[in-house]
Amino acid sequence: MRKLMRLLGFAEYGWDELLLAILAAGVIAYLLTILVDWRLSFSVLPPLLIVFWFFRDPNRSGPGDAVTLLSPADGTITDVIEIDEPDFLNAKALRIGIFLSPLNVHVNRTSCAGVVRFLKFKQGECLPAYNPKAPERNESMSLGLETPEGRKIMLKQITGILARRIVCEAKIGDPLACGQRYGMIKFGSRTELYVPLSDKPIAAVKVGDKVRGGETVICKLNME
């Protein structure tokens, strides 16, 4: 079923929601037809199309090399700041935050190739993803990667006011390719990239820029 979802251009993680939406639309359309007026049955199409639009998952391709980091999500850059990251990097890091509106593709992708060395789920609130306090207070899932060169980066999935479910299928020890899908956040959210300052990261984006997961270069490492 997952291969079929991918072939049709939809996120493999959205099968349950898509099936439920189709069944609900079918039942409502049937009831409207027999109880009211068959023409009203078409009213189920707009909400059904919105669900299909949310779970779309286009193929993406971006430059992959040892010093280029791709966006882990579609959306808008909300902040590019330096911050302490004590969970996996244990160092000061450059954090690039991305806000995903309900209209964005919500599948998350790796920013570079690497092996999963760290996973941490944190329970929390569901503040709006654009709220400055959301990164610290909202429910989140952190994923730490070790690159083939021995460097570390961390990706974080964060819920929003509508997002109530984080999907992260990566496991400790999994090798992930650059731009590989590893999960999604359902219905509005935030995704972050953390890069140690010791790797001399240079942001390739600024606040307000639109990015595409697995395609847009958002950071480069100034390795000497």
N, C-alpha and C positions, 0 to 999 in steps of 0.2 A: 504493500500500500504506500509506503514511503517513496519508493521509486516512482510510482504513478503520480503522487503529489508533486514530486520534483519535476517530472516530465511535463506536467500540466502548468508548471510555473508557480506552484503554491508551496508555502513553508510546510515541511514535513511535520513540524510540531503543532500544526493547526488542524489536524485531521478531526479531532473530537469536536471542536467548535464549528467547523464547516459542516460536518454531518448533522450536528444539532440544529444549525441554522437552516439547512435544507429541509429537515423533517418538520421543524416548526413552521416554516414558510408554507410547506405543502399542506399541513393540517389547517392553518389559518385560511389559506386560499380556498380549500375545499369547503370549509364552514361558511365562508363568505358567499361562495357560489350557490350552495344549497339553501342557505338561510336568508340571504339578503339579495345580492345582485352579482352575477358572474363578473361584471366589469370591475367591481371592487376588488376582485382577487388579484388584480395587477398591482394593488397598493403594497403588496409584500415584496415587490422587486427592489425598490430603493434600499430598504434596510438589508436585504440579502446581498445586494451588490456591494454595499459598504463593508460587510463582513469579508466577502471575497477579496475586495481591494486591500483590506488590512493584512490579510495573510498571503499576499503575493510575495514571491521570492525570485527575483530575476537573477540570472547568472551574471557574475561580475569578474573582471580581470584587471589587475593592477600590477605595477612594477614591483617585483620582489627581489630584494637583495639585502645584504648584511647591514646596511646603514639606512634603509628606508622603511618607515613604519606606515602602514595603511590605516585608514579609519576603521574602527571596529563596528561602526553603525552608520545608518543614514540619519541625517538630522541637521541641526544648527549648532555651531560652536558657541557655548555659553561662557566659558572661562578658560584661560591659559595662565596657570599660576604655578609657583613653586610651593611645595608643601611637604611636610614630613610624612613618610609612609612606613609605619612600624610593623606591619603585618607580614610582608614578604620581602620587600626590598631592604627594610631596616636602614633607610637612608633618606636624605632629602631627594625629592623627585619633582619632575615637571609633570603637572597634571593637566590634561586636556579633556574638558567636559563637553559632552554632546547631548542636546535635548532632542528627544524623538517625539514628535507630535503624533496624534492618532492617524495622520495621513501618510506618515513615513513607513518605509519597509522596516519591520521590527526584528528581523533576523540579525543575530550578532556573528561577527567573523573575526578571526585572529588578525592581529596587526602585522605579525611576522611568523616565520616558522619557528617551532620550538617544542619542547617536551613539557607537559603539565607537571609542575613540581609542587603546586600549592592550590588548595581550594578552601574557601571559607564562606559559609552562609551565616548571615547576621539577621536576626529578626529585628523588626523596627516598625516605624510608622509608614504612612502613605501620604506624605506631604506632596504638593505639586512638584513635579520633577524640575521645574525652573526655579524653585525656591532655593536660595543660597544655603539653607540648612539641610536640604534633602540629602546631600552626600553623606552627612554624618548621622542623620536621624532615621532615614528610611531603611526599609528592608533591602538587603543587597546580597550579591554573590560575587566574590572575588576569585579570579583565576590567575595564577602566576605561571609564567612561561620561562624556561631556560633555553636560550637560543643555541644553535650549533657552535657558536663562538664562545659560549659560556656566559653571555650576558643575561640579565633578567629584565623582564617587563611585567607589568600587571594590568589586567583588564578588570573592570568592575561593572556589573549590571545592577541598576538601582531602580526600584519601583517608583511609580508616580501616583497621583491621586486616583487614576483609573486602573493603572496596572496592579494586578493582584497576584500575578503568578510569574515567577522567573523560571525559565527552562535553561538548564546547563547540563548537557549530556557528556561533557568531558570528564575523564577520570584521571586520577594521579597516574603518571607514567605514560599517558597517551601521547604519541607524536602527532602534532598538528601542523599542517602545511600553511603557508602564508595565504591569508584570505579564506581559510576553511571555515565553514559554518560550524558553530559549536552550541548554539542555543538561541533563545529569543526572550524578549520581555513582552507580555501581552497587554496591549491597550495603553499606550502613553508611558514614557519612561525616560531614563537617562543612562548613558554609557560613558565610562571614563577610561582613559589610557594613562598609566603612570610609567615614567621612564627615569631611572636614576640620573641625577645631575652629574655623576662621575663619568657618564657616557657622553657628556657634552651635547645634550639634545637641543636641536634648533626647531622650534615650531614652524611648520610650513603653512599654518592657518592662523586666522585672527578671529576675535569675537564677532559673531554675525555671519561668518562664512557658512555656506551650505556644503555638506560633505556626503559622500556615498560610501557605504561600507564595502570593504574589499577592493576599492578602486581609488579613492582619493588619498594622496600622500598628505599626512597631517604632521609628520615629524621626521627629521633626519638627524642621524648621529654624526657629530663632528669628530670622527675618530682620526687620530694622527698616526 
